[in-house]
Amino acid sequence: MESNVGADDGTPLTLPEFDRLELAVRRLLDLGAAWRDRALAAESRRTELQATLDGVRTGALDPHQLEERVAQLAAENAALRERLRHAEVLAQRIHTRLQFLEEEK
């Protein structure tokens, strides 16, 4: 039996039909890989959260200290974002000046 035979009536698949089928299979494989990656990431996160929960239950981790640390990290993150915004403005100014100097040559 030929490998390119259509499922409905036994007629051979044409090249465009074969290409569409191949593309559909490739998309399904990509989708399956994406779901697998998401499942692995979720499992990793679940394990991490379970370890944290176990630490809180046993008293190894203090929830109040964790809350304070999260607030501290959030403040640091906000400060870093502001510094990045400032650096972007400075970089844009430098870029504009360089463009002006290039045009003046």
PDB file as gemmi writes it, atoms N, CA and C in Angstrom:
CRYST1    1.000    1.000    1.000  90.00  90.00  90.00 P 1                      
ATOM      1  N   MET A   1       0.849  -1.181   0.000  1.00  0.00           N  
ATOM      2  CA  MET A   1       0.000   0.000   0.000  1.00  0.00           C  
ATOM      3  C   MET A   1       0.890   1.238   0.000  1.00  0.00           C  
ATOM      4  N   GLU A   2       0.523   2.247  -0.732  1.00  0.00           N  
ATOM      5  CA  GLU A   2       1.306   3.473  -0.830  1.00  0.00           C  
ATOM      6  C   GLU A   2       1.168   4.291   0.447  1.00  0.00           C  
ATOM      7  N   SER A   3       2.250   5.045   0.775  1.00  0.00           N  
ATOM      8  CA  SER A   3       2.232   5.848   1.992  1.00  0.00           C  
ATOM      9  C   SER A   3       1.498   7.167   1.792  1.00  0.00           C  
ATOM     10  N   ASN A   4       1.232   7.550   0.557  1.00  0.00           N  
ATOM     11  CA  ASN A   4       0.567   8.830   0.325  1.00  0.00           C  
ATOM     12  C   ASN A   4      -0.875   8.655  -0.122  1.00  0.00           C  
ATOM     13  N   VAL A   5      -1.512   7.596   0.333  1.00  0.00           N  
ATOM     14  CA  VAL A   5      -2.897   7.327  -0.042  1.00  0.00           C  
ATOM     15  C   VAL A   5      -3.821   8.080   0.901  1.00  0.00           C  
ATOM     16  N   GLY A   6      -4.845   8.708   0.342  1.00  0.00           N  
ATOM     17  CA  GLY A   6      -5.817   9.444   1.141  1.00  0.00           C  
ATOM     18  C   GLY A   6      -6.670   8.503   1.966  1.00  0.00           C  
ATOM     19  N   ALA A   7      -7.189   8.983   3.080  1.00  0.00           N  
ATOM     20  CA  ALA A   7      -7.954   8.141   3.992  1.00  0.00           C  
ATOM     21  C   ALA A   7      -9.365   7.873   3.497  1.00  0.00           C  
ATOM     22  N   ASP A   8      -9.962   8.794   2.751  1.00  0.00           N  
ATOM     23  CA  ASP A   8     -11.372   8.674   2.392  1.00  0.00           C  
ATOM     24  C   ASP A   8     -11.625   7.637   1.297  1.00  0.00           C  
ATOM     25  N   ASP A   9     -10.988   7.804   0.162  1.00  0.00           N  
ATOM     26  CA  ASP A   9     -11.342   6.944  -0.979  1.00  0.00           C  
ATOM     27  C   ASP A   9     -10.161   6.197  -1.566  1.00  0.00           C  
ATOM     28  N   GLY A  10      -8.999   6.251  -0.942  1.00  0.00           N  
ATOM     29  CA  GLY A  10      -7.850   5.520  -1.435  1.00  0.00           C  
ATOM     30  C   GLY A  10      -7.092   6.231  -2.538  1.00  0.00           C  
ATOM     31  N   THR A  11      -7.483   7.457  -2.902  1.00  0.00           N  
ATOM     32  CA  THR A  11      -6.752   8.186  -3.928  1.00  0.00           C  
ATOM     33  C   THR A  11      -5.491   8.782  -3.319  1.00  0.00           C  
ATOM     34  N   PRO A  12      -4.423   8.865  -4.101  1.00  0.00           N  
ATOM     35  CA  PRO A  12      -3.174   9.415  -3.568  1.00  0.00           C  
ATOM     36  C   PRO A  12      -3.327  10.894  -3.202  1.00  0.00           C  
ATOM     37  N   LEU A  13      -2.633  11.303  -2.143  1.00  0.00           N  
ATOM     38  CA  LEU A  13      -2.620  12.707  -1.750  1.00  0.00           C  
ATOM     39  C   LEU A  13      -1.797  13.494  -2.758  1.00  0.00           C  
ATOM     40  N   THR A  14      -2.264  14.675  -3.087  1.00  0.00           N  
ATOM     41  CA  THR A  14      -1.484  15.538  -3.962  1.00  0.00           C  
ATOM     42  C   THR A  14      -0.438  16.253  -3.119  1.00  0.00           C  
ATOM     43  N   LEU A  15       0.527  16.875  -3.758  1.00  0.00           N  
ATOM     44  CA  LEU A  15       1.603  17.555  -3.056  1.00  0.00           C  
ATOM     45  C   LEU A  15       1.072  18.648  -2.123  1.00  0.00           C  
ATOM     46  N   PRO A  16       0.136  19.511  -2.558  1.00  0.00           N  
ATOM     47  CA  PRO A  16      -0.390  20.526  -1.631  1.00  0.00           C  
ATOM     48  C   PRO A  16      -1.105  19.902  -0.424  1.00  0.00           C  
ATOM     49  N   GLU A  17      -1.837  18.817  -0.661  1.00  0.00           N  
ATOM     50  CA  GLU A  17      -2.523  18.161   0.453  1.00  0.00           C  
ATOM     51  C   GLU A  17      -1.515  17.570   1.426  1.00  0.00           C  
ATOM     52  N   PHE A  18      -0.478  16.965   0.896  1.00  0.00           N  
ATOM     53  CA  PHE A  18       0.567  16.388   1.733  1.00  0.00           C  
ATOM     54  C   PHE A  18       1.266  17.488   2.535  1.00  0.00           C  
ATOM     55  N   ASP A  19       1.530  18.621   1.902  1.00  0.00           N  
ATOM     56  CA  ASP A  19       2.165  19.746   2.598  1.00  0.00           C  
ATOM     57  C   ASP A  19       1.279  20.271   3.726  1.00  0.00           C  
ATOM     58  N   ARG A  20      -0.033  20.367   3.458  1.00  0.00           N  
ATOM     59  CA  ARG A  20      -0.953  20.831   4.509  1.00  0.00           C  
ATOM     60  C   ARG A  20      -1.000  19.846   5.668  1.00  0.00           C  
ATOM     61  N   LEU A  21      -1.020  18.569   5.347  1.00  0.00           N  
ATOM     62  CA  LEU A  21      -1.023  17.542   6.389  1.00  0.00           C  
ATOM     63  C   LEU A  21       0.270  17.609   7.206  1.00  0.00           C  
ATOM     64  N   GLU A  22       1.374  17.751   6.530  1.00  0.00           N  
ATOM     65  CA  GLU A  22       2.662  17.844   7.217  1.00  0.00           C  
ATOM     66  C   GLU A  22       2.703  19.074   8.124  1.00  0.00           C  
ATOM     67  N   LEU A  23       2.193  20.190   7.634  1.00  0.00           N  
ATOM     68  CA  LEU A  23       2.141  21.421   8.425  1.00  0.00           C  
ATOM     69  C   LEU A  23       1.249  21.235   9.654  1.00  0.00           C  
ATOM     70  N   ALA A  24       0.105  20.590   9.472  1.00  0.00           N  
ATOM     71  CA  ALA A  24      -0.807  20.358  10.595  1.00  0.00           C  
ATOM     72  C   ALA A  24      -0.146  19.477  11.653  1.00  0.00           C  
ATOM     73  N   VAL A  25       0.549  18.441  11.214  1.00  0.00           N  
ATOM     74  CA  VAL A  25       1.242  17.558  12.161  1.00  0.00           C  
ATOM     75  C   VAL A  25       2.341  18.324  12.879  1.00  0.00           C  
ATOM     76  N   ARG A  26       3.079  19.141  12.141  1.00  0.00           N  
ATOM     77  CA  ARG A  26       4.151  19.932  12.753  1.00  0.00           C  
ATOM     78  C   ARG A  26       3.580  20.888  13.798  1.00  0.00           C  
ATOM     79  N   ARG A  27       2.449  21.521  13.482  1.00  0.00           N  
ATOM     80  CA  ARG A  27       1.814  22.434  14.449  1.00  0.00           C  
ATOM     81  C   ARG A  27       1.353  21.687  15.695  1.00  0.00           C  
ATOM     82  N   LEU A  28       0.792  20.497  15.507  1.00  0.00           N  
ATOM     83  CA  LEU A  28       0.364  19.701  16.653  1.00  0.00           C  
ATOM     84  C   LEU A  28       1.550  19.295  17.517  1.00  0.00           C  
ATOM     85  N   LEU A  29       2.651  18.931  16.888  1.00  0.00           N  
ATOM     86  CA  LEU A  29       3.855  18.578  17.648  1.00  0.00           C  
ATOM     87  C   LEU A  29       4.386  19.787  18.427  1.00  0.00           C  
ATOM     88  N   ASP A  30       4.379  20.954  17.788  1.00  0.00           N  
ATOM     89  CA  ASP A  30       4.817  22.175  18.471  1.00  0.00           C  
ATOM     90  C   ASP A  30       3.900  22.498  19.644  1.00  0.00           C  
ATOM     91  N   LEU A  31       2.607  22.349  19.432  1.00  0.00           N  
ATOM     92  CA  LEU A  31       1.641  22.606  20.493  1.00  0.00           C  
ATOM     93  C   LEU A  31       1.842  21.634  21.654  1.00  0.00           C  
ATOM     94  N   GLY A  32       2.059  20.370  21.324  1.00  0.00           N  
ATOM     95  CA  GLY A  32       2.320  19.365  22.366  1.00  0.00           C  
ATOM     96  C   GLY A  32       3.580  19.698  23.147  1.00  0.00           C  
ATOM     97  N   ALA A  33       4.619  20.154  22.462  1.00  0.00           N  
ATOM     98  CA  ALA A  33       5.863  20.531  23.141  1.00  0.00           C  
ATOM     99  C   ALA A  33       5.644  21.741  24.047  1.00  0.00           C  
ATOM    100  N   ALA A  34       4.846  22.697  23.584  1.00  0.00           N  
ATOM    101  CA  ALA A  34       4.558  23.871  24.406  1.00  0.00           C  
ATOM    102  C   ALA A  34       3.786  23.480  25.662  1.00  0.00           C  
ATOM    103  N   TRP A  35       2.819  22.595  25.527  1.00  0.00           N  
ATOM    104  CA  TRP A  35       2.064  22.138  26.694  1.00  0.00           C  
ATOM    105  C   TRP A  35       2.955  21.356  27.644  1.00  0.00           C  
ATOM    106  N   ARG A  36       3.857  20.557  27.100  1.00  0.00           N  
ATOM    107  CA  ARG A  36       4.789  19.803  27.940  1.00  0.00           C  
ATOM    108  C   ARG A  36       5.664  20.772  28.736  1.00  0.00           C  
ATOM    109  N   ASP A  37       6.178  21.815  28.066  1.00  0.00           N  
ATOM    110  CA  ASP A  37       7.013  22.808  28.746  1.00  0.00           C  
ATOM    111  C   ASP A  37       6.231  23.515  29.850  1.00  0.00           C  
ATOM    112  N   ARG A  38       4.981  23.858  29.562  1.00  0.00           N  
ATOM    113  CA  ARG A  38       4.146  24.511  30.582  1.00  0.00           C  
ATOM    114  C   ARG A  38       3.909  23.583  31.766  1.00  0.00           C  
ATOM    115  N   ALA A  39       3.665  22.319  31.492  1.00  0.00           N  
ATOM    116  CA  ALA A  39       3.434  21.350  32.568  1.00  0.00           C  
ATOM    117  C   ALA A  39       4.684  21.185  33.425  1.00  0.00           C  
ATOM    118  N   LEU A  40       5.836  21.131  32.799  1.00  0.00           N  
ATOM    119  CA  LEU A  40       7.088  21.002  33.552  1.00  0.00           C  
ATOM    120  C   LEU A  40       7.339  22.241  34.411  1.00  0.00           C  
ATOM    121  N   ALA A  41       7.067  23.425  33.865  1.00  0.00           N  
ATOM    122  CA  ALA A  41       7.239  24.667  34.627  1.00  0.00           C  
ATOM    123  C   ALA A  41       6.263  24.707  35.800  1.00  0.00           C  
ATOM    124  N   ALA A  42       5.029  24.289  35.561  1.00  0.00           N  
ATOM    125  CA  ALA A  42       4.027  24.278  36.633  1.00  0.00           C  
ATOM    126  C   ALA A  42       4.417  23.286  37.725  1.00  0.00           C  
ATOM    127  N   GLU A  43       4.920  22.150  37.339  1.00  0.00           N  
ATOM    128  CA  GLU A  43       5.356  21.150  38.325  1.00  0.00           C  
ATOM    129  C   GLU A  43       6.526  21.676  39.144  1.00  0.00           C  
ATOM    130  N   SER A  44       7.452  22.353  38.499  1.00  0.00           N  
ATOM    131  CA  SER A  44       8.578  22.946  39.204  1.00  0.00           C  
ATOM    132  C   SER A  44       8.100  23.996  40.202  1.00  0.00           C  
ATOM    133  N   ARG A  45       7.176  24.834  39.781  1.00  0.00           N  
ATOM    134  CA  ARG A  45       6.631  25.871  40.659  1.00  0.00           C  
ATOM    135  C   ARG A  45       5.864  25.247  41.815  1.00  0.00           C  
ATOM    136  N   ARG A  46       5.116  24.193  41.545  1.00  0.00           N  
ATOM    137  CA  ARG A  46       4.379  23.498  42.599  1.00  0.00           C  
ATOM    138  C   ARG A  46       5.335  22.945  43.647  1.00  0.00           C  
ATOM    139  N   THR A  47       6.427  22.354  43.201  1.00  0.00           N  
ATOM    140  CA  THR A  47       7.424  21.803  44.118  1.00  0.00           C  
ATOM    141  C   THR A  47       8.031  22.913  44.981  1.00  0.00           C  
ATOM    142  N   GLU A  48       8.329  24.040  44.344  1.00  0.00           N  
ATOM    143  CA  GLU A  48       8.893  25.180  45.066  1.00  0.00           C  
ATOM    144  C   GLU A  48       7.900  25.707  46.119  1.00  0.00           C  
ATOM    145  N   LEU A  49       6.644  25.844  45.723  1.00  0.00           N  
ATOM    146  CA  LEU A  49       5.628  26.331  46.654  1.00  0.00           C  
ATOM    147  C   LEU A  49       5.382  25.336  47.794  1.00  0.00           C  
ATOM    148  N   GLN A  50       5.421  24.056  47.469  1.00  0.00           N  
ATOM    149  CA  GLN A  50       5.234  23.035  48.510  1.00  0.00           C  
ATOM    150  C   GLN A  50       6.367  23.092  49.526  1.00  0.00           C  
ATOM    151  N   ALA A  51       7.607  23.299  49.056  1.00  0.00           N  
ATOM    152  CA  ALA A  51       8.746  23.407  49.969  1.00  0.00           C  
ATOM    153  C   ALA A  51       8.598  24.639  50.865  1.00  0.00           C  
ATOM    154  N   THR A  52       8.136  25.740  50.308  1.00  0.00           N  
ATOM    155  CA  THR A  52       7.918  26.955  51.097  1.00  0.00           C  
ATOM    156  C   THR A  52       6.823  26.727  52.129  1.00  0.00           C  
ATOM    157  N   LEU A  53       5.730  26.111  51.719  1.00  0.00           N  
ATOM    158  CA  LEU A  53       4.630  25.821  52.636  1.00  0.00           C  
ATOM    159  C   LEU A  53       5.097  24.905  53.758  1.00  0.00           C  
ATOM    160  N   ASP A  54       5.865  23.887  53.423  1.00  0.00           N  
ATOM    161  CA  ASP A  54       6.403  22.993  54.444  1.00  0.00           C  
ATOM    162  C   ASP A  54       7.308  23.751  55.413  1.00  0.00           C  
ATOM    163  N   GLY A  55       8.095  24.688  54.898  1.00  0.00           N  
ATOM    164  CA  GLY A  55       8.957  25.493  55.758  1.00  0.00           C  
ATOM    165  C   GLY A  55       8.161  26.359  56.711  1.00  0.00           C  
ATOM    166  N   VAL A  56       7.040  26.903  56.236  1.00  0.00           N  
ATOM    167  CA  VAL A  56       6.182  27.718  57.101  1.00  0.00           C  
ATOM    168  C   VAL A  56       5.527  26.834  58.161  1.00  0.00           C  
ATOM    169  N   ARG A  57       5.063  25.666  57.759  1.00  0.00           N  
ATOM    170  CA  ARG A  57       4.409  24.747  58.713  1.00  0.00           C  
ATOM    171  C   ARG A  57       5.351  24.311  59.818  1.00  0.00           C  
ATOM    172  N   THR A  58       6.602  24.023  59.477  1.00  0.00           N  
ATOM    173  CA  THR A  58       7.556  23.530  60.468  1.00  0.00           C  
ATOM    174  C   THR A  58       8.182  24.654  61.280  1.00  0.00           C  
ATOM    175  N   GLY A  59       7.962  25.885  60.868  1.00  0.00           N  
ATOM    176  CA  GLY A  59       8.530  27.011  61.590  1.00  0.00           C  
ATOM    177  C   GLY A  59       9.905  27.422  61.080  1.00  0.00           C  
ATOM    178  N   ALA A  60      10.407  26.741  60.064  1.00  0.00           N  
ATOM    179  CA  ALA A  60      11.718  27.086  59.501  1.00  0.00           C  
ATOM    180  C   ALA A  60      11.671  28.437  58.792  1.00  0.00           C  
ATOM    181  N   LEU A  61      10.504  28.799  58.280  1.00  0.00           N  
ATOM    182  CA  LEU A  61      10.318  30.093  57.624  1.00  0.00           C  
ATOM    183  C   LEU A  61       9.269  30.890  58.386  1.00  0.00           C  
ATOM    184  N   ASP A  62       9.556  32.153  58.611  1.00  0.00           N  
ATOM    185  CA  ASP A  62       8.614  33.036  59.293  1.00  0.00           C  
ATOM    186  C   ASP A  62       7.819  33.806  58.234  1.00  0.00           C  
ATOM    187  N   PRO A  63       6.489  33.642  58.209  1.00  0.00           N  
ATOM    188  CA  PRO A  63       5.683  34.328  57.197  1.00  0.00           C  
ATOM    189  C   PRO A  63       5.836  35.847  57.233  1.00  0.00           C  
ATOM    190  N   HIS A  64       6.021  36.404  58.422  1.00  0.00           N  
ATOM    191  CA  HIS A  64       6.178  37.859  58.530  1.00  0.00           C  
ATOM    192  C   HIS A  64       7.496  38.312  57.911  1.00  0.00           C  
ATOM    193  N   GLN A  65       8.552  37.525  58.139  1.00  0.00           N  
ATOM    194  CA  GLN A  65       9.834  37.858  57.515  1.00  0.00           C  
ATOM    195  C   GLN A  65       9.746  37.732  56.002  1.00  0.00           C  
ATOM    196  N   LEU A  66       9.036  36.701  55.545  1.00  0.00           N  
ATOM    197  CA  LEU A  66       8.851  36.538  54.102  1.00  0.00           C  
ATOM    198  C   LEU A  66       8.098  37.727  53.518  1.00  0.00           C  
ATOM    199  N   GLU A  67       7.065  38.173  54.212  1.00  0.00           N  
ATOM    200  CA  GLU A  67       6.274  39.311  53.747  1.00  0.00           C  
ATOM    201  C   GLU A  67       7.134  40.578  53.691  1.00  0.00           C  
ATOM    202  N   GLU A  68       7.954  40.774  54.721  1.00  0.00           N  
ATOM    203  CA  GLU A  68       8.845  41.936  54.736  1.00  0.00           C  
ATOM    204  C   GLU A  68       9.851  41.863  53.589  1.00  0.00           C  
ATOM    205  N   ARG A  69      10.377  40.676  53.362  1.00  0.00           N  
ATOM    206  CA  ARG A  69      11.361  40.504  52.278  1.00  0.00           C  
ATOM    207  C   ARG A  69      10.722  40.764  50.918  1.00  0.00           C  
ATOM    208  N   VAL A  70       9.494  40.307  50.730  1.00  0.00           N  
ATOM    209  CA  VAL A  70       8.787  40.552  49.475  1.00  0.00           C  
ATOM    210  C   VAL A  70       8.581  42.047  49.276  1.00  0.00           C  
ATOM    211  N   ALA A  71       8.181  42.749  50.347  1.00  0.00           N  
ATOM    212  CA  ALA A  71       7.986  44.197  50.248  1.00  0.00           C  
ATOM    213  C   ALA A  71       9.311  44.895  49.927  1.00  0.00           C  
ATOM    214  N   GLN A  72      10.392  44.438  50.565  1.00  0.00           N  
ATOM    215  CA  GLN A  72      11.715  45.015  50.300  1.00  0.00           C  
ATOM    216  C   GLN A  72      12.121  44.790  48.843  1.00  0.00           C  
ATOM    217  N   LEU A  73      11.914  43.585  48.344  1.00  0.00           N  
ATOM    218  CA  LEU A  73      12.259  43.282  46.954  1.00  0.00           C  
ATOM    219  C   LEU A  73      11.395  44.076  45.979  1.00  0.00           C  
ATOM    220  N   ALA A  74      10.123  44.274  46.319  1.00  0.00           N  
ATOM    221  CA  ALA A  74       9.241  45.065  45.461  1.00  0.00           C  
ATOM    222  C   ALA A  74       9.716  46.510  45.397  1.00  0.00           C  
ATOM    223  N   ALA A  75      10.154  47.055  46.532  1.00  0.00           N  
ATOM    224  CA  ALA A  75      10.673  48.421  46.548  1.00  0.00           C  
ATOM    225  C   ALA A  75      11.961  48.522  45.727  1.00  0.00           C  
ATOM    226  N   GLU A  76      12.847  47.535  45.882  1.00  0.00           N  
ATOM    227  CA  GLU A  76      14.081  47.518  45.087  1.00  0.00           C  
ATOM    228  C   GLU A  76      13.766  47.429  43.598  1.00  0.00           C  
ATOM    229  N   ASN A  77      12.791  46.611  43.268  1.00  0.00           N  
ATOM    230  CA  ASN A  77      12.394  46.445  41.873  1.00  0.00           C  
ATOM    231  C   ASN A  77      11.875  47.755  41.305  1.00  0.00           C  
ATOM    232  N   ALA A  78      11.067  48.470  42.081  1.00  0.00           N  
ATOM    233  CA  ALA A  78      10.526  49.762  41.632  1.00  0.00           C  
ATOM    234  C   ALA A  78      11.662  50.758  41.422  1.00  0.00           C  
ATOM    235  N   ALA A  79      12.638  50.763  42.345  1.00  0.00           N  
ATOM    236  CA  ALA A  79      13.779  51.677  42.215  1.00  0.00           C  
ATOM    237  C   ALA A  79      14.604  51.342  40.974  1.00  0.00           C  
ATOM    238  N   LEU A  80      14.802  50.064  40.733  1.00  0.00           N  
ATOM    239  CA  LEU A  80      15.569  49.653  39.548  1.00  0.00           C  
ATOM    240  C   LEU A  80      14.834  50.010  38.258  1.00  0.00           C  
ATOM    241  N   ARG A  81      13.523  49.855  38.251  1.00  0.00           N  
ATOM    242  CA  ARG A  81      12.754  50.237  37.063  1.00  0.00           C  
ATOM    243  C   ARG A  81      12.864  51.733  36.795  1.00  0.00           C  
ATOM    244  N   GLU A  82      12.841  52.523  37.862  1.00  0.00           N  
ATOM    245  CA  GLU A  82      12.984  53.968  37.710  1.00  0.00           C  
ATOM    246  C   GLU A  82      14.372  54.312  37.168  1.00  0.00           C  
ATOM    247  N   ARG A  83      15.390  53.630  37.661  1.00  0.00           N  
ATOM    248  CA  ARG A  83      16.750  53.859  37.150  1.00  0.00           C  
ATOM    249  C   ARG A  83      16.848  53.475  35.677  1.00  0.00           C  
ATOM    250  N   LEU A  84      16.183  52.391  35.304  1.00  0.00           N  
ATOM    251  CA  LEU A  84      16.183  51.985  33.898  1.00  0.00           C  
ATOM    252  C   LEU A  84      15.488  53.026  33.023  1.00  0.00           C  
ATOM    253  N   ARG A  85      14.364  53.549  33.494  1.00  0.00           N  
ATOM    254  CA  ARG A  85      13.665  54.592  32.744  1.00  0.00           C  
ATOM    255  C   ARG A  85      14.563  55.810  32.559  1.00  0.00           C  
ATOM    256  N   HIS A  86      15.257  56.188  33.623  1.00  0.00           N  
ATOM    257  CA  HIS A  86      16.170  57.329  33.559  1.00  0.00           C  
ATOM    258  C   HIS A  86      17.313  57.039  32.575  1.00  0.00           C  
ATOM    259  N   ALA A  87      17.858  55.833  32.626  1.00  0.00           N  
ATOM    260  CA  ALA A  87      18.943  55.460  31.715  1.00  0.00           C  
ATOM    261  C   ALA A  87      18.463  55.466  30.263  1.00  0.00           C  
ATOM    262  N   GLU A  88      17.226  55.041  30.025  1.00  0.00           N  
ATOM    263  CA  GLU A  88      16.675  55.056  28.666  1.00  0.00           C  
ATOM    264  C   GLU A  88      16.555  56.485  28.147  1.00  0.00           C  
ATOM    265  N   VAL A  89      16.134  57.392  29.014  1.00  0.00           N  
ATOM    266  CA  VAL A  89      16.025  58.806  28.622  1.00  0.00           C  
ATOM    267  C   VAL A  89      17.404  59.345  28.270  1.00  0.00           C  
ATOM    268  N   LEU A  90      18.395  59.059  29.115  1.00  0.00           N  
ATOM    269  CA  LEU A  90      19.763  59.526  28.839  1.00  0.00           C  
ATOM    270  C   LEU A  90      20.304  58.924  27.544  1.00  0.00           C  
ATOM    271  N   ALA A  91      20.059  57.643  27.346  1.00  0.00           N  
ATOM    272  CA  ALA A  91      20.535  56.988  26.124  1.00  0.00           C  
ATOM    273  C   ALA A  91      19.884  57.609  24.894  1.00  0.00           C  
ATOM    274  N   GLN A  92      18.599  57.933  24.986  1.00  0.00           N  
ATOM    275  CA  GLN A  92      17.909  58.569  23.861  1.00  0.00           C  
ATOM    276  C   GLN A  92      18.487  59.945  23.576  1.00  0.00           C  
ATOM    277  N   ARG A  93      18.807  60.694  24.634  1.00  0.00           N  
ATOM    278  CA  ARG A  93      19.417  62.015  24.441  1.00  0.00           C  
ATOM    279  C   ARG A  93      20.766  61.896  23.751  1.00  0.00           C  
ATOM    280  N   ILE A  94      21.570  60.941  24.198  1.00  0.00           N  
ATOM    281  CA  ILE A  94      22.888  60.726  23.578  1.00  0.00           C  
ATOM    282  C   ILE A  94      22.724  60.333  22.119  1.00  0.00           C  
ATOM    283  N   HIS A  95      21.776  59.458  21.859  1.00  0.00           N  
ATOM    284  CA  HIS A  95      21.511  59.018  20.487  1.00  0.00           C  
ATOM    285  C   HIS A  95      21.103  60.209  19.612  1.00  0.00           C  
ATOM    286  N   THR A  96      20.243  61.051  20.143  1.00  0.00           N  
ATOM    287  CA  THR A  96      19.798  62.236  19.397  1.00  0.00           C  
ATOM    288  C   THR A  96      20.975  63.166  19.112  1.00  0.00           C  
ATOM    289  N   ARG A  97      21.827  63.367  20.098  1.00  0.00           N  
ATOM    290  CA  ARG A  97      23.001  64.217  19.904  1.00  0.00           C  
ATOM    291  C   ARG A  97      23.930  63.643  18.845  1.00  0.00           C  
ATOM    292  N   LEU A  98      24.149  62.333  18.893  1.00  0.00           N  
ATOM    293  CA  LEU A  98      25.013  61.695  17.895  1.00  0.00           C  
ATOM    294  C   LEU A  98      24.435  61.837  16.493  1.00  0.00           C  
ATOM    295  N   GLN A  99      23.126  61.680  16.376  1.00  0.00           N  
ATOM    296  CA  GLN A  99      22.492  61.865  15.070  1.00  0.00           C  
ATOM    297  C   GLN A  99      22.698  63.285  14.568  1.00  0.00           C  
ATOM    298  N   PHE A 100      22.544  64.251  15.466  1.00  0.00           N  
ATOM    299  CA  PHE A 100      22.738  65.658  15.093  1.00  0.00           C  
ATOM    300  C   PHE A 100      24.173  65.896  14.618  1.00  0.00           C  
ATOM    301  N   LEU A 101      25.129  65.350  15.373  1.00  0.00           N  
ATOM    302  CA  LEU A 101      26.539  65.521  15.003  1.00  0.00           C  
ATOM    303  C   LEU A 101      26.855  64.859  13.662  1.00  0.00           C  
ATOM    304  N   GLU A 102      26.267  63.720  13.409  1.00  0.00           N  
ATOM    305  CA  GLU A 102      26.466  63.017  12.141  1.00  0.00           C  
ATOM    306  C   GLU A 102      25.907  63.848  10.986  1.00  0.00           C  
ATOM    307  N   GLU A 103      24.762  64.474  11.204  1.00  0.00           N  
ATOM    308  CA  GLU A 103      24.147  65.292  10.154  1.00  0.00           C  
ATOM    309  C   GLU A 103      24.949  66.560   9.904  1.00  0.00           C  
ATOM    310  N   GLU A 104      25.645  67.061  10.917  1.00  0.00           N  
ATOM    311  CA  GLU A 104      26.432  68.281  10.804  1.00  0.00           C  
ATOM    312  C   GLU A 104      27.730  68.060  10.041  1.00  0.00           C  
ATOM    313  N   LYS A 105      28.185  66.839   9.908  1.00  0.00           N  
ATOM    314  CA  LYS A 105      29.452  66.551   9.214  1.00  0.00           C  
ATOM    315  C   LYS A 105      29.400  66.952   7.764  1.00  0.00           C  
TER     316      LYS A 105                                                      
END                                                                             
